[in-house]
């Protein structure tokens, strides 16, 4: 783990990562980058000052870094603008459209026995979900079918799983 709850440990761990990356010519990949590359805030307490100090340290290390760095986030707005000024490129990925969602559904359900009433194209048209959410729905629907002793995933299983996923996202449709 790079991030630590102990003061100074995160910077120490980051320093080690950047030093080794430079020495070994690594590619650095930061998933959920918004957690580490967050925006600085007005320091109203010691925690804020420490968090801002971590961001400043990371900005300095990035400035000197010669390794390829790749950051992934679905919360771009939570990353401090100062980081973006140091990046040579930022690539955004739009939400999948209905045709792309259908391909995702078909890929995920290719090896899943489906009941005859399942209409994948309809699922893709009706539900604006990203790939990770579709994966969650497919898994939950399969578990639901298995729990009820069915040998096939049916439309009701999928619709229940979609409703569950939408609730997790704070949506209803």
N, C-alpha and C positions, 0 to 999 in steps of 0.2 A: 504494500500500500504506500502510495506517495503521500497522500494527505494524512495528517496526524492531528489529534486533538491537543497535543503538547506544543507549547509555544516554541517556535524555532525549528521544530522537527520537519515540518513541511518543506521549509526552505532548504534544510539540510538534505532531505530526500530528493528534492528537485535538483539541487546542485549535483548530486551523485548521478542522477539520470542524465542530465545535460553533459556532464564531464565524460561519462562512459559513451554516450552517443557520439560525442565529438571524436573520441579516441578510436571507436570501432566503426565509425561512419554508419550509424544506425539511422533508420527512418523512425521518427517519433510519432506515434498515433495516440491521440487523446480522445477517448470516447466520452460522451456527456460532458464536453469541454466547458459548458457554461458553469459547471460546479467549480472548476478551478480557475477559469479565465473570467470570473464575474466582474460586474461593474463596481467601481469604487463608490463609496457613499460618504456623506458628511459624517465625520467622526464625532459621535455623541457619547461614546463610551470606549472602554479599553478593547472590547471585542471588535468594534468598527475600525479602530486604529490598527489593530493587528491584521485584520482582513485586508485593509488597504495596503499595509506593509507587504503582505504576501503578493498582492497584485503587482506592486511596484517591483518587487524582487523578480517576479516572473517576466515582467516587461523588460527588465534589464537583461535577463538571461536570453530571452528571445532575440533581443537586439544583437547579441554576440553569437547566436547560434548559427552554425553553418550546415547543420543537418536538415534534411527535409522534414517538415512538420506537417501533420495532417490532423485537423480537428474536426470532430463530428458533434453536432448538436441539433436539437429541434427547437431550441430556445435562443435563436440568434440575438434577439434583443437583450438578452441577459449577459452578453459578452461585452466587456468594456470597449468603447470605440478606439482606445489607444492600441489595443491589440490589432484591430483591423488595419490601422495605419501601418503596422509592421508586416502585415501579410501581403504577399505579392498577388494573391488570388483568393477569391471566395466564390464557391459554386453553390448555388441554391437548387434545391430539388422541389418541384411543385408537387402538390397532392396528385395522386394518380386519377386520371379520368375514368369513366365507366369502362372503356375498352381495356385500359391497363389493369383496372381492378378485376375485370373478368379473367384476364390472363393470370393474375396472382391467385385468384380463387381456384382456377383450373389447375394450376401448378401445385397448389397446396392440397387439393382434394383428389389429385390424380390416382393415388393408391388407396383412397378411402372408399369403402363400399357405400354407395349412396342409394337411398330409396328412390323409387321412380318419380316421386313428386318433387324432387329437388330441381330447381331452375336456377342454374348458376348465373346466367345472363341477367335474370331478374334481381338476384342478390346484388350483383355489381351495379346495376342501374339505380336501385333503391337506396343503397347504403353507402354514403360517402366516407369510406374508411381508408386509412393508409395501410401499407403492407404489414406492419407490425400488429395492427389491430385485427386485420383479417387472419393473421396467423393465430392470434389469441382466440378468435371466434372459432376457427376450424378445430383447434385443440379442445376447446370447451365443449363444442358440439359433439365431438367424438367421445369425450368422457361422459357426457350426458347420455348418449345413446348406449354406451357400454354399461352405465349404472342401471339403466332400465332393462338391461338384458337383450337389447336389440342387436342384430347383426349388421344393421345398416344405419347410417346417419340420415335422418329425415329433415324435411323442411322445418318442422316445429323445433327440432334440436338446434338448427341453424338460427332460426328467428329468436329463440330464447337466448342463444349465445350472443347474437348481435345486440339485443336489448341490454344484456349484461355489460357488454363492452361499451355501449353508448352511455350507460349510467356511470361507468368508471371515468369516462371522459367528460361527464357533466352535461351530456346531451340526451335528448329523447328520440330524435329522428335523424 
